[in-house]
């Protein structure tokens, strides 16, 4: 959980929801991907790279 929180630093809840919604809208063929995976790969992992 600490990495998850660190990767999401700077995101508001509303902003994160909007980004996840936009990702699913742009990727309708990937609706089977879980929300947790999407949050990790689209928000957390990039946030961890920026915080290094």
C-alpha positions in Angstrom: 0.0 0.0 0.0 2.8 2.5 0.6 3.9 2.3 -3.1 0.2 2.6 -4.2 -0.2 5.8 -2.1 3.2 7.2 -3.2 2.2 6.6 -6.9 -1.1 8.4 -6.4 0.4 11.4 -4.7 -0.9 14.6 -6.3 -4.1 12.9 -7.6 -7.5 13.9 -6.2 -10.2 11.2 -6.0 -12.3 13.0 -8.6 -9.2 13.4 -10.9 -8.3 9.7 -10.6 -11.9 8.7 -11.4 -12.0 10.9 -14.4 -8.7 9.4 -15.7 -9.9 5.9 -15.2 -13.2 6.7 -16.9 -11.4 8.3 -19.8 -9.0 5.3 -20.2 -12.0 2.9 -20.5 -13.7 5.3 -23.0 -10.6 5.2 -25.1 -10.1 1.4 -24.7 -13.5 -0.2 -25.1 -11.9 -3.5 -26.2 -10.2 -3.8 -22.8 -13.3 -3.6 -20.6 -12.3 -6.9 -19.1 -9.3 -5.2 -17.4 -10.0 -4.7 -13.7 -10.2 -1.2 -12.3 -7.3 -2.0 -9.9 -5.1 -2.9 -12.9 -6.0 0.2 -14.7 -5.3 2.4 -11.7 -2.0 0.7 -11.2 -0.8 0.9 -14.8 -2.2 4.3 -15.7 -1.8 6.2 -12.5 0.4 4.6 -9.9 3.2 3.2 -12.0 3.7 6.5 -13.9 3.5 8.4 -10.5 6.2 6.1 -9.1 8.5 6.8 -12.0 8.1 10.6 -11.6 8.8 10.5 -7.9 12.3 8.9 -8.3 
